[in-house]
Amino acid sequence: MAPILVATLAGASSNSYITVADATTYFDNRLDASDWTAASADNKAASLITATSWLDTLEFYGDRSATTQALKWPRKDVTCDGVEATATFIPREIKDATCEAALALLRNPTMLRGVVTAPGSYDEVELGELRVKYRGQGEVESLQSITDALPWLRSFLKCWAKGVTGPVPIRLYRS
């Protein structure tokens, strides 16, 4: 069954921040977008819907514009780089992040499902008394958010989303 993309602003059944046509316009002005151009209309829609659902797992500043809207955008009571969010638009950075995440999903459809470890993958490393704890082969390492898989999305989301600014976190363990 073909995916049905709904990009109605503040819609109760919306499932994407951007239409396939608008995403195509975005990629028409970009280098290295051949994977988008080559994708079927159904795959383009599915990738935008999936990217939106992953972006919607993030916590954003401000409040939803309407209690009936399905998605977290549009929002109100937040300003980013001098742009005040209102119920009349979704910020360009949110739409661009949706496009970029959709393209990444077209290139690697399973990237957001977690990583299955290979032999030699480690879970912990210690320096004192040098101890390494290996993961079992085939264990799934879960993703905390879409920015774990696509850390460069942080530059798009910057001051709109909570917890995405600054350096990429690195896990350290102490005994």
C-alpha positions in Angstrom: 0.0 0.0 0.0 1.4 3.4 -1.0 2.1 5.8 1.9 -0.2 8.7 2.3 1.7 11.8 3.2 -0.2 14.6 4.9 1.6 17.9 5.4 -1.2 20.1 6.5 0.0 22.9 8.8 -1.2 22.0 12.4 -3.4 19.2 10.9 -4.9 16.6 13.1 -3.7 13.8 10.8 -0.5 15.4 9.5 2.5 13.0 9.3 5.1 15.1 7.6 6.6 18.6 8.0 7.1 19.0 4.2 5.5 17.8 1.0 7.3 15.7 -1.6 7.1 18.6 -4.0 8.7 21.0 -1.6 11.3 18.5 -0.6 12.1 18.0 -4.3 12.5 21.8 -4.7 14.9 21.7 -1.7 17.0 18.9 -3.4 16.9 20.6 -6.8 19.2 23.2 -5.3 21.6 20.8 -3.6 24.6 18.8 -4.7 24.7 15.0 -4.1 20.9 14.6 -4.2 20.8 11.9 -6.9 19.5 9.4 -4.4 16.4 11.6 -3.9 16.0 12.1 -7.6 16.2 8.4 -8.3 13.8 7.4 -5.5 10.2 6.5 -6.3 7.4 8.8 -5.2 6.3 6.2 -2.6 9.8 6.0 -1.2 10.1 9.7 -1.1 6.9 10.0 0.8 7.8 7.2 3.2 11.2 8.7 3.9 9.7 12.1 4.8 7.0 10.5 7.0 9.7 8.4 8.8 12.0 11.4 9.2 9.2 13.5 10.6 8.3 10.8 13.1 11.9 10.6 14.3 12.2 14.3 14.5 9.0 14.4 16.6 10.7 12.3 19.2 12.8 15.3 20.1 11.8 17.8 22.7 11.3 21.3 21.3 11.1 24.7 23.0 7.8 26.5 23.1 4.3 25.1 23.0 2.3 23.4 20.2 0.1 25.9 18.4 -3.0 23.8 18.7 -3.8 20.9 21.0 -5.4 19.1 18.1 -2.3 19.0 15.9 -0.7 15.6 15.3 2.9 16.8 15.1 5.0 19.0 17.4 5.2 21.8 14.8 4.0 24.5 14.4 4.9 25.9 17.8 4.5 29.2 19.6 6.3 31.0 22.5 9.8 30.3 21.1 12.3 32.4 19.1 15.4 31.1 17.3 18.0 33.4 15.7 15.6 36.2 15.8 12.7 34.2 14.2 9.6 34.0 16.3 7.6 30.8 15.8 4.0 31.2 15.1 1.1 29.0 14.1 1.5 30.2 10.5 4.6 28.3 9.5 7.1 25.5 10.2 10.7 26.9 10.5 12.9 26.4 7.4 15.5 24.6 9.6 12.9 22.0 10.7 11.8 21.4 7.1 15.5 21.2 6.0 16.3 18.7 8.8 13.3 16.6 7.6 14.6 16.6 4.1 18.2 15.7 5.1 17.0 12.9 7.4 14.7 11.6 4.6 17.7 11.5 2.2 19.8 9.7 4.8 16.9 7.1 5.2 16.7 6.6 1.5 20.4 5.8 1.5 20.2 3.6 4.5 16.6 2.6 5.4 17.6 0.7 8.6 19.9 3.3 10.1 17.4 4.3 12.8 16.6 0.8 14.0 19.7 0.5 16.2 23.0 -1.1 15.5 23.6 -4.8 15.6 27.1 -5.4 17.1 29.7 -7.4 15.3 32.4 -9.5 16.9 34.9 -7.2 18.7 32.4 -4.4 19.5 33.0 -3.1 23.0 30.7 -1.9 25.7 33.2 -0.5 28.2 36.9 0.3 28.3 38.8 1.2 31.4 42.3 2.5 31.7 43.2 1.6 35.3 44.0 -2.2 35.3 43.1 -2.0 31.6 39.7 -3.8 31.3 37.6 -4.1 28.1 34.0 -5.4 28.2 32.8 -6.7 24.8 29.3 -6.8 23.7 27.8 -10.1 22.6 27.6 -10.7 18.9 24.2 -9.6 17.5 23.2 -7.4 20.5 21.3 -4.3 19.5 22.6 -1.0 20.6 19.7 1.3 20.8 19.6 4.9 19.6 18.7 7.6 22.1 17.5 10.0 19.3 17.8 10.8 15.7 20.7 13.1 16.4 22.7 10.0 17.6 22.4 8.5 14.2 22.7 11.9 12.3 24.7 14.2 14.6 25.0 16.9 11.8 21.2 17.5 12.2 22.1 19.4 15.3 23.2 22.3 13.1 19.7 22.5 11.6 17.8 22.1 14.9 20.1 24.4 16.9 18.0 26.6 19.1 14.6 25.1 18.2 15.2 21.7 19.9 16.3 21.1 23.5 19.5 19.2 24.1 20.9 19.3 20.6 23.4 22.1 20.8 27.0 21.6 21.8 29.4 18.7 21.1 28.3 15.2 20.5 28.3 13.3 23.8 30.8 10.5 24.4 30.0 7.8 27.0 32.7 7.4 29.7 32.7 4.7 32.3 34.4 4.6 35.7 34.7 1.7 38.0 
